[in-house]
């Protein structure tokens, strides 16, 4: 299978979502006008391209339309493709010409860092290079063990110390071994803990000093591994890591499992960091060198040009010996991908049932009979949150009640420094007190021009607890001298489920936007009247549109996708 085919297949979900929406929109317009540009910008934002990047795409598209005298809406698809190619091109090449060269891999847990190291080692070995791995993520024993498995699979050497050892010492020993054994490339796994940027920065600086001292003339690449399924969260992670380390490139994993492939454009444009590799599948050869032209062509190719999904899956099964069922609906497919083997087969079988069968959400089937008896305690009295939780969980056979209804009325102090920590604190307290699963969320507004700290302008931190109008006015006062283009902000939400046995499931979502100069709309709450996504404030959007792009809506949909496998584990 060629590079274009691999990337095209891997981007199917994104293309179906974004390119399909653009095609439908362009067919509804006969001329190119401001309304067309506004709708196109909304589509891009909802595809996780990001507000600032979407605005720049529209600006460049307008210039190209004027330069090339494009008058028909149907001719815009090619122009959009060319604009995106220009934005994401450049810097994709890996610089590994010295012997040895060094690659530092960083990224948060779960992003696919260890798997990426293994695949990269095998790719480099296939190019005739001798590779050695260094297990410098010493804070997790599992990380060392996983890397060891990949080293054996790739047939390369690995240097490791005991859990808790100094990461810089591991790097030192790996470099020494690499020089002594004549290795071409030294790949070092490092810990990526965003919870404490200072510790992370100190650790990476120490490692960098070791490399500079021991290999002063060596080529060095610092690759940040990001999970594409997290959408704009990946952009936020990249910003934090960029501050802590001299990142030379991005590896974006799991593109085949998400409709958020547009985040590639946001990362490249907003951070000016080149994408070096993309992961478009689970296979060992699915770590692809990033090709900007092939990516843009695959992203915006016509949907009708694609081969049928069933035929593709059959070919894949013949090539690697792995049978892969093709569900009839996207919903069942998503649920099946998330579940263990037996539930996955059940979900796939359910997709083949006659159309006369009554509709049951895929996740509800996957949870199976015991889930009908589950009761989740919501650690909040907020009725809007309760309604949102019930909308997602009740079709899965889960009853949601507030913790207060069930007898737990304690006001839990939120002592965490992140939304994820606070949601965990609240859910843990409720679950321990009631002896049942408990769910909680924490969210807030993060304003870049004011430091961007999580929750810096949420109600409890802005100084006027519960008074949204007072907080809104305070925020506008603090941003009075900040130009509109620099008023970038995002809402963030973390949702955590805690089981009585201590297991936890956490999901997060973000909504990128800007703070408007003046409030618009009166049907919102909190900061809705001044938080703009595209051309409109959140208060001006209807409930369906708001739910599609909101931070809580994204976190809830991720929870919905991951919950069946979690409950069956």
N, C-alpha and C positions, 0 to 999 in steps of 0.2 A: 504494500500500500504506500503511495507517494506521500510527500510532505503535505501537499494541499489536502489530500483525502483524509489524512490523519487529523489535521487541524479542523477541517470542515466537519468531520464526524464529531469531534470533541466539542465543537461550538454549536451543536444542533439546538440545544435548549435556549441558548442566548439568541441564536438566529431566529428561531420560531417566535420568541417573545419580541425582540427589538425590531428585527428586519421585517417581520410579519406586520407589526403595528405601523411601521413606516410605509410599507407597501399599501396597506389599507387606507392610511391617511392621505397619501399622495393621489390615490385614485378618486378621492372625494373633492379634490381641488383641481380646477381648470387653469387657474393662474397662480403666480407666486406673489403672495402678499404677506402682511404682518401676521395675519391670523394663522397662515400656514407655518411660518417660522415659530410662532408661539406654541402650536401643537407639537411641532417637531422637537422643540426644546423640552417639553413635558415628557415626551417619549424617551428622550435620552436620559433625563434625570431619573425616571422610573426604572431605567435599565442600569442604574448604578454608575453612570458616567460621571455623576457629580454635578453640582450646580455651576461652579466656576468653569469647569471644563466644557459643560454643555453650552454655556454662554459664549465661550471662545470659539467653539465649533460653529455656532450660528453666525458669529461675526465674520469668520473666515469664509463661510459658505456664501454670505451676502456679497463679499468681495469677489469671490469666484464667479458668482452669477452675473455680477456687473461686468467683470473682465471678459467673460466668455459669452456674454449676451444671451444667457439662457432665459427663455421665456415660458417654457412648458414645465408644469409641475412634474410630469412624468420623467423629465430629463435630470431631475435632481439627484436620483440615487447614485449615479456615477460620480457626481460632484461631491457628494457626502463621502463616498469611499475614498476619493483622492485626498480630501481634507484630512481624514483620519489617518491615511497612510503617511502624510507629511508630519502629522503630530507625533506619531509613535515610532518613527524611523530614527535610526542612529544609535550607535553604542552597543549593539547586540553582541559584538564579537567578544570572545573570552581571550584574555591576554595571559597566556601560559607558555611563554617562549623560553624562560630560563629553566635550568635544571639544578635543583628542584624549583618548582613554583608552588605557591601556597593558596589554598582556598579556605576561607573561614565561613562556616555556615551558621547563621543565626535565625531565630524564629521562635514563636511561642509554641507551647505544647499543643499537639493536635493539628498543626498546620501541615504536617507531612515531611518534616525536616529529615528525620532518620531515613525514611523511604527514599527521599530525594538524593541523599548522600549515597545510598546503595546503588541507585540507578545511575547516578553520575559517575560513580567509580567504575561500573560496568561499561558505561559508554566510553570513558577515557581509556580503559583497558582495551576495549575493542578497537580503539584508534592506535594501539600499539604502545601506549604509555604504561609505565610502571607506577602503581598508586599505593600509597600507605594512608591509613586512617588513624586519627587520634580521637579517642573518646573523652573529650574535655567537658562534656555535660555531666559532671560528677555529682550533681545534686539529685539525680534520679537514677537509682540502680537499674530501672527498666530501660533507660536510655542507653546505658552501657551494654546491656544484654541484647537489645534490639540491633544495635550497631554491630555487635559481634556476629549476629546471625547474617546480616547483610555482607560483612567482610568475608565470611565463609562462602556465601552464595556467589559473591563476585570473584572469589579466589584471590583476595588481596590481603596484605598484612595489616594488623591493627595494634596500636599501643593503648593500654588502659592502665589505670590505677584503681584503687579501692574507692567505693562510694564515699563522697565527702572530701576527697583529696583536692588539692589546689589545682584548678583548671590550667593555670599557666605552667605548672610543673609538667602536666600531661603534654602540653604543646611543646615545651622544651625537649622532653624525651622523644616525642614524635619527630621533631626536626632532626635531632641527633641521629635517630634510627634511619630517617630518610636520607640524610647525607651519607651515612656509613654504608647503606645498602644500594646507593645509586638510584634512588627513586626519582621519577619525573615530576610527580604531583603529590603534595601532602594536603590531605583534606582533614580539617579539624572541626568536629562538632562542638558547638558552644551552647551554654545555657541562655535562654532568652526569657527573662522574667521582667515583664513590664511593671510589676507591682512596685518595684523600687528602682527607679531610673539611675540613681546615684550608684548603687551597688553594681548594676549592669555596666554602667559607664566605666567605673573603676576596674571591673574585671576585664572588659574588652581593651581598655587602655594598657593594662598590665600585659595581656596577651600580645598586643601590638608591639609593645616595647621589646618583648622576647623575640618576636619575629624579626624586627628591625636590627636587633643586636646580633642574632645568629645568622640571619640571611639578609644582609643589608641591600643586596642588589637583586634580590629575587622578585619576580612578578607576583603580585598579590591581588586576589579577588575576594571581596567580602560580599557574600550573597545572602540576601534576606528571603526566607521562604514564607510565603503568604498563602492562606487558604482562600481561594476565589469565592467560595460559598458564603463567606462573611461579608461580601460586598464592600460598602464604604468603611466597615470596621477595618478592612485590610489597609485602606488609605491612612486611617488614623494610626494603626500600628506602624506603618512605614514612616510616618512623620516622627513618631517617638524614637524609633530605632535610628533614623537618620541623624537625630540629635546626639545619640549615644555612640554611634560608630560611623566610620567612613564607608558607607555602603557603596559598592561599585555596580551592583546589579540586583535584580529581583528574579526570583523563581516563583511563578504563580501556579499553584497546584489545584487539582480537582475542578478544572474548567469544564470537564465533561458532565459534572453533576450539578451544574447550576445554570440559571438564566441570567447570571450577573457578570457575564464576560466583559461587559462594558467597563468594568473597573480597571481593566488593562489600560484603557485610554486615560482614565483619571490619574492613575499612578504615574504614567509616563509624562503627562502634561503638567500636573500640579507639582510633582516632586522632582522632575527632571532627572529621574533615575531610570536607566534603560532596563527593559525586561530582557533577561538572558535566556531563560528557559520557561516553557509552560508544560504543565502536566495535563494530558488529555485522555487519561485512562489508567487502568490498574496494571497494564502490561509493562514488562521491563523496558520495551522500546517506546513507551508512551510519554517519556520525558523528551520533549522536542525542543531543538534549538529554536528560539523565537525568530520568526521571519515576518517582519511588519507587513510586507506586501501580501503574503499568503494569508496572514491573519485578517487584514482588512477585507480582502476579496472573499474569504470564507464567511466573515461576519455579515456582509451585506449581499451575498449571492442570492439569487432568486430562489424562493422556496420550492417552486415546481421543478427545479433542476436536480433536486436531491433524489438519491436512490431510495427505494422503500426500506423502511427500518427493518422489516422482517428479513429481507435478503441480506442486509449488512450483518445482522446478528448471526445468520446461518453461516456466512462465510467465516466470521470470527470463530465460531464454534469448530469449524473444520480445521482452521489453522492452528489453534492451540489446544484442541481437545476438550474445551470447556463448553458444555451446553448452556445456552442462555435463552430463557423464555422471553417472548416479547409481549408484554401486557397490552391489552386493548385500549386502556386509557392512561393518560399521564398521571392521574391520581394514584391508580393502582401501581404503576411503575415506580413512582417515588416511594410508596410504602414498601414495595417489595425490595427495593435496593437497600433500605435501611434495616431490614429484618434478618435474623439468623436463617439458616438454610430451610428448616421445615416451615416456619411461617411464610418465608418467601415463596415456597412452592404453593402454599395455600392461597396466598394473595394472587399469584399468577393464575392459578386454577379458577379463582373467583372471577377473574377478568374474562374467562371464556364462557361464563354462564349466559343463557339466552337473555335477550333484552327484556323479556317479560318479567324477569325477576325484579322485586322491589329494590329501589336504590338504597344502598347502605354505604356510607363513606368508607373508603379503603382502610383508614386507620382504625375504624371501629371493628372491622373484620379481623384486622391483625391483632388487636388487643385480646379478642376472644372472650369466652363466657365469663371468666372471673372478673374482668374489668367492669361488668355491669354492677358489681357490688361495691366498687371503689367509691370512696368519698374523699375529696380533697378539701382541706381547710385553706381558705384564702386569708392570708395574714394582712387584711386590710378591710376597712369599712366602706371604702369607696365603691359606690354602686355602679359607676361607669366601668371600673376595672372588673367588678364582679360580672357584669353583662358580657364583657369581652372574653373573660375566661370561660364562661358558660357557653358562649358561641363556639369556641374551639373544642372544649372538652366534653360537653354533653353528647354530641353526635358519636363520641367514642365510648359512650356508656359510662361516663364518669360524672358523678354528682358533685357540684361545687357549692360549698356553703362558707360563709365568713367564719373565721375563728371565734368571733364573739357569739354567733348563733350556737356554736358548739360548746361554749362555756369558757373560752380563753379570751380574757379582756385586757390582759397586761399590755401596757404601752412599752414596747421594746425599744431600748435606746440603740440608735444606729451609730455604731462607733467605727465603722469601716471608712476607708478613704476612696473606695470605688463603688459604683452602683452594684457590681457583682457581689462584693463583700457584704454590702448592706442587705441585699435581697437574701443572701445566704443566712445572715444573722437572724432576720425576721422569720424566715421559713423554718429554720432549725428550732427556734424557741417555740413556735406553734406546734411543730411535729412532736417535740419532746413532751410538751405539756398535755397534748391530746392523744398521743400514741397512734396517730394516723398520718398519712401523707399530707404535707402542707406545702403551699405554693405562695411565693411572694415576688413582687417586682419592685425595682427602684429605678427612678429615671430623673432626668433633669436636663437643663440647657447648658451647653458649653460654648462659650464665646471666645473665639481665637484672639481678638484684639484685647481681651481682658484677662489673658493668661490661659484660657481654655481648660481650666481645672474642672474635673467632673463635678457637676452640681453647683458650680460657682454662682449661678444665678437661679437655682431652683428655690422654691418658696422658703425652705428652712434655712438657707444660707444667705439670702439676700437681705434679711433683716426684718421683713414684715411677714411673719409666718401666716399663711392662709389668706393674705391680702394680695390677690393677683394684680389688681389695678395699681397698688402702691409699688409692687415689685417691677411691674412693667414700666412705670414712669421712672423709677430709679435706674433701670437699665438704659432707657433712652437718654437720661441725663448723663450717664457715664459714657455713652457713646456719641455725645453731641458733636465732638470735634473729629470723629472718625469718619472718613469718606465712605460712601455707600459701598464701593467695591471692596473695601477692607473690613466689612462688617460680617465676615463669614462666621458661621456658627453651626452647631448641630445638636439635635436632641439625641440622647442616648438612653437606652433602656436595657436592663438585665432582668431576666426572669429565672428564678431558681425553684426547683422542686426537690424537697427533702423527704426521703422515705424513713419509716421508723427504724429500719436497720442501718441507717446512716448513709445510704447511697444518695448521691445527688445528681441532678441533671440541670445544667445551666445553659441558657441561650441568650444571645444579645442581638440588638438591632440598633441601627442609627438612621437618622434622617438629616441629610445635609441641606443647608439653606443659608440665608443671610438675614440680618436684622434690618427691617425696613425703617425708613426715616419717620414715617407716620403710621399709626394703626389703621388697618383696613379690615372690614368685616366685623360683625357683631354676634356671630353665632358660635364662636369658639369659647375656649376657656384657657386660663393660664396665659401663655405668651402667643397663642394662636394669631391674634390680630396684628402682631408685628414680626412674626416669623414667616419669611417668604421662601417658597419652593418654586423656582422658576418665576413666572410672572405674577403669581398669586400668593397671598398669605394663606396659612393653613385654615384660617377662619372663613376664607372665601371658597374653600373646596367642599364638595358634598361628602357625606359620610363614606361612600364607597371609595372615592378617590383618596380621601385622607387615610383610610384604612390601608390602601394599597401601598402608600409610601411612608407611613408613619413608623417611628422607631419601635413602638409597642406592637404594631401590626406585623412588622418583620420578625421580631423576636417570638411572637406567638406562632407564626407560620413555621418557624424553625422548630419550635417546641412540638408542634403538631406532627412534623415529619420525623422527629427523633424519638418521640414518646413510645410508639409501639415496640421498637427494639429494646428500649430501656426497661419497659415493664416486663418484657419477656426474657430479660437477661437474668 
